[in-house]
């Protein structure tokens, strides 16, 4: 794939519009996350996904356990 130059202007609040052709190619929609990665050649913009974290249920922390060092 040969590089394709797309230009966008930085707005007052630092916002930059990702050109429509690139958004469509990457499947980006409003509200999606992207990461900005610095490299020796420049900046890479990469789509990101939120991965849900499953929290295991824990015991009641208000009740001391025998192995907690309490005597």
Secondary structure, 3 states (H helix, E strand, C coil): CCCCCCCCCCCCCCCCCCCHHHHHHHCCCCCCEEEEEECCCCEEEEEECCCCCCCCCCCCCCCCCHHHCCC
